[in-house]
Amino acid sequence: MTHAPRISIIIPTLREERFLERTLENLKSLTLPHEIIITDGGSTDGTLDIARRYTDKITVWTHPHRQTFGQAKNAGAALATGEFLVFIDADVLVPEPQEFFEEMLRAFDGNKRLLAMTVPLKPWPENHSWVDAFFCAPLNWFYIISNNVFHSGNASGEFQMIHRESFRRIGGYHEKLAAGEDNEVFRQIAAHGRTLSYSKLCVRHSLRRPHKLGWLTTYGIWIKNGISVALRNKAAYKEWSVVR
């Protein structure tokens, strides 16, 4: 008998052939009932060929203008049947996926007011440096304090796990934001229940943006956009730059 998925893993993609297969291959050890959904923004490389080897739940953006992150994530959520929606980037690795998600589900099951969780971000093991550790630390602490102390709701888009009914209640991600939809959705959810940064776990990310642009430049972009979304409900940028 096939069990209904407990979690729906939604991965937005746009020309991700360099990273996607490693991310999907990493999830193959996950045995609890789940589904993987690829929501593609119109890739012209081998991204979709890779995706089709791992899942048949794929949605592709066909409009002439560029898809926003919110539109991509909402499109994936519309296909989801799991109790929990897990949004991860195409270059994110979940360490020991079976044990990871079992622990996340225990946290949700143990607190019915808990509606959404994120986890700290660390670099891929082969990319680790003291510079990455130095700059990742304040970002991770910001999310721990925002969610666990002030209960204000904040989380970056590399990993978010959200109760599906709570996601639907708030109407999903803000589709008109070029960036910042990730923090915004946690702030909305925090108005209805608890959000948490689960510091016992982590996910690993390529950190391609700060590695290409530099950490100081990347922090400046994040801070500028975060302030704009918080104060104006509008992204500071018309489009979020693509880094490949």
C-alpha positions as CSV (number, residue, x, y, z in Angstrom):
1,M,0.0,0.0,0.0
2,T,1.3,3.4,-0.9
3,H,1.2,5.9,2.0
4,A,0.3,9.5,1.4
5,P,3.3,11.7,1.7
6,R,3.9,13.4,5.1
7,I,6.2,16.0,3.6
8,S,6.3,17.6,0.1
9,I,9.8,18.8,-0.8
10,I,9.6,21.7,-3.2
11,I,12.7,22.9,-5.1
12,P,12.5,26.0,-7.3
13,T,15.0,25.8,-10.2
14,L,16.4,28.0,-13.0
15,R,19.4,26.7,-14.9
16,E,20.5,24.5,-12.0
17,E,22.2,21.6,-13.8
18,R,25.4,22.3,-11.9
19,F,23.8,21.7,-8.5
20,L,20.4,19.9,-8.8
21,E,21.5,16.3,-9.2
22,R,23.6,16.4,-6.0
23,T,20.7,17.8,-4.1
24,L,18.3,15.2,-5.4
25,E,20.7,12.3,-5.0
26,N,21.2,13.3,-1.4
27,L,17.5,12.9,-0.8
28,K,17.4,9.3,-2.1
29,S,18.1,7.9,1.4
30,L,14.9,9.5,2.7
31,T,12.4,6.6,3.3
32,L,9.5,8.3,5.2
33,P,6.5,9.0,2.9
34,H,7.4,12.1,0.9
35,E,7.2,13.6,-2.6
36,I,9.6,15.8,-4.5
37,I,8.3,18.7,-6.6
38,I,10.4,20.7,-9.0
39,T,9.1,24.1,-10.0
40,D,11.2,25.4,-12.9
41,G,11.4,29.0,-14.0
42,G,12.1,28.1,-17.7
43,S,15.5,26.5,-17.7
44,T,17.3,26.2,-21.0
45,D,20.1,23.8,-19.8
46,G,19.9,20.2,-18.5
47,T,18.0,21.0,-15.3
48,L,14.7,19.4,-16.4
49,D,16.4,16.3,-17.8
50,I,17.9,15.8,-14.3
51,A,14.7,16.6,-12.6
52,R,12.7,14.0,-14.6
53,R,15.1,11.2,-13.4
54,Y,13.9,11.8,-9.8
55,T,10.3,12.9,-9.9
56,D,7.3,13.3,-12.2
57,K,5.9,16.2,-10.3
58,I,7.3,19.1,-12.3
59,T,5.8,22.5,-13.2
60,V,7.5,24.8,-15.7
61,W,7.0,28.5,-16.1
62,T,6.2,29.5,-19.7
63,H,5.5,33.2,-19.5
64,P,7.9,35.7,-21.2
65,H,8.7,37.6,-18.0
66,R,10.8,36.1,-15.3
67,Q,9.1,34.2,-12.6
68,T,9.5,35.5,-9.0
69,F,10.5,33.2,-6.1
70,G,7.0,33.5,-4.6
71,Q,5.4,32.4,-7.8
72,A,7.7,29.5,-8.1
73,K,7.2,28.3,-4.6
74,N,3.4,28.8,-4.7
75,A,3.3,26.8,-7.9
76,G,5.1,23.9,-6.2
77,A,2.8,24.2,-3.2
78,A,-0.3,23.9,-5.4
79,L,0.9,20.4,-6.5
80,A,1.7,19.3,-3.0
81,T,-0.2,16.7,-1.0
82,G,1.9,16.4,2.1
83,E,1.0,17.6,5.5
84,F,4.2,19.7,5.6
85,L,5.7,21.8,2.8
86,V,9.5,21.8,2.7
87,F,11.1,24.5,0.5
88,I,14.8,24.2,-0.2
89,D,17.2,25.7,-2.8
90,A,18.6,23.6,-5.6
91,D,22.0,23.7,-4.0
92,V,21.1,22.7,-0.5
93,L,22.1,19.4,1.1
94,V,20.1,18.0,4.0
95,P,22.5,16.0,6.2
96,E,21.2,12.4,7.0
97,P,17.7,13.2,5.5
98,Q,15.9,10.4,7.2
99,E,17.1,11.3,10.7
100,F,16.8,15.0,9.9
101,F,13.1,14.9,9.0
102,E,12.2,12.5,11.7
103,E,13.5,14.9,14.2
104,M,11.8,17.9,12.6
105,L,8.5,16.0,12.6
106,R,8.9,15.1,16.3
107,A,9.3,18.8,17.0
108,F,6.1,19.7,15.1
109,D,4.2,16.8,16.7
110,G,5.3,17.8,20.2
111,N,4.1,21.4,19.8
112,K,0.8,22.0,18.1
113,R,1.3,25.7,18.1
114,L,4.4,25.3,16.0
115,L,3.6,26.1,12.4
116,A,6.9,26.7,10.6
117,M,10.6,25.9,11.2
118,T,14.0,26.7,9.7
119,V,17.5,25.6,10.6
120,P,20.9,27.2,10.7
121,L,22.9,27.3,7.4
122,K,26.4,26.0,7.0
123,P,28.6,25.7,3.9
124,W,29.1,22.5,1.9
125,P,31.9,20.6,3.8
126,E,34.4,21.1,0.9
127,N,33.7,24.8,0.8
128,H,34.1,25.5,4.5
129,S,36.5,28.2,5.6
130,W,36.8,30.5,8.6
131,V,35.4,33.3,6.6
132,D,32.2,31.4,5.8
133,A,31.9,30.3,9.5
134,F,32.4,33.9,10.6
135,F,29.7,35.4,8.3
136,C,27.2,32.5,8.7
137,A,27.2,32.8,12.5
138,P,25.5,36.3,12.8
139,L,22.9,35.3,10.1
140,N,22.1,32.1,12.0
141,W,21.9,33.9,15.3
142,F,19.6,36.5,13.8
143,Y,17.1,33.9,12.9
144,I,17.4,32.1,16.2
145,I,16.7,35.3,18.1
146,S,14.0,36.5,15.8
147,N,12.0,33.2,15.9
148,N,12.9,31.7,19.3
149,V,13.1,34.8,21.5
150,F,11.1,37.6,19.9
151,H,8.7,35.3,18.0
152,S,8.7,37.7,15.1
153,G,9.2,35.2,12.4
154,N,12.2,35.3,10.1
155,A,13.9,32.8,7.9
156,S,15.9,32.7,4.7
157,G,14.8,30.7,1.7
158,E,17.5,28.0,1.8
159,F,15.3,25.8,4.0
160,Q,11.8,26.4,5.3
161,M,9.4,23.7,6.6
162,I,5.8,24.9,7.0
163,H,2.5,23.3,8.0
164,R,0.5,23.2,4.8
165,E,-2.8,24.4,6.3
166,S,-1.0,27.4,7.8
167,F,0.6,28.1,4.5
168,R,-2.8,28.1,2.8
169,R,-4.3,30.3,5.6
170,I,-1.9,33.1,4.9
171,G,-2.2,32.8,1.1
172,G,1.3,31.5,0.5
173,Y,4.3,33.6,-0.6
174,H,4.1,37.2,-1.7
175,E,4.3,36.8,-5.5
176,K,5.2,40.4,-6.4
177,L,8.3,40.6,-4.3
178,A,11.5,40.1,-6.3
179,A,13.2,38.9,-3.1
180,G,12.4,38.8,0.6
181,E,9.3,36.6,0.2
182,D,11.0,34.0,2.5
183,N,11.2,36.3,5.5
184,E,7.8,37.8,4.8
185,V,6.1,34.4,4.9
186,F,7.5,33.6,8.3
187,R,6.4,37.0,9.6
188,Q,2.9,36.3,8.5
189,I,2.9,32.8,10.0
190,A,4.2,34.1,13.3
191,A,1.0,36.1,13.7
192,H,-1.0,32.8,13.9
193,G,1.4,30.6,15.9
194,R,5.0,29.8,16.6
195,T,7.9,29.7,14.3
196,L,11.2,28.2,15.3
197,S,14.9,28.1,14.2
198,Y,15.8,24.5,15.2
199,S,19.4,25.0,16.2
200,K,20.1,21.3,16.8
201,L,20.1,20.7,13.0
202,C,21.5,22.4,10.0
203,V,21.5,22.3,6.2
204,R,24.5,22.8,4.0
205,H,24.5,25.3,1.1
206,S,27.0,26.1,-1.7
207,L,27.1,29.8,-0.6
208,R,27.5,30.6,-4.3
209,R,26.3,34.2,-4.0
210,P,28.7,35.4,-1.2
211,H,31.5,33.4,-2.8
212,K,31.0,35.2,-6.1
213,L,30.0,38.7,-4.9
214,G,31.8,38.7,-1.5
215,W,30.3,38.4,1.9
216,L,30.2,42.2,2.6
217,T,28.4,43.0,-0.7
218,T,26.0,40.1,-0.1
219,Y,25.2,41.3,3.4
220,G,24.6,44.8,2.1
221,I,22.2,43.4,-0.5
222,W,20.3,41.3,2.1
223,I,20.0,44.2,4.6
224,K,18.9,46.7,2.0
225,N,16.2,44.4,0.7
226,G,15.1,43.3,4.2
227,I,14.6,46.9,5.3
228,S,12.7,47.7,2.1
229,V,10.3,44.8,2.5
230,A,9.8,45.5,6.2
231,L,9.1,49.2,5.8
232,R,7.6,49.4,2.3
233,N,6.3,45.9,1.6
234,K,8.4,46.2,-1.6
235,A,11.7,44.7,-2.6
236,A,14.6,47.0,-3.1
237,Y,15.4,45.4,-6.5
238,K,13.2,44.8,-9.6
239,E,14.9,41.4,-10.1
240,W,17.0,39.3,-7.9
241,S,20.3,38.7,-9.7
242,V,21.0,35.1,-10.9
243,V,24.3,33.7,-9.7
244,R,25.4,30.4,-11.4
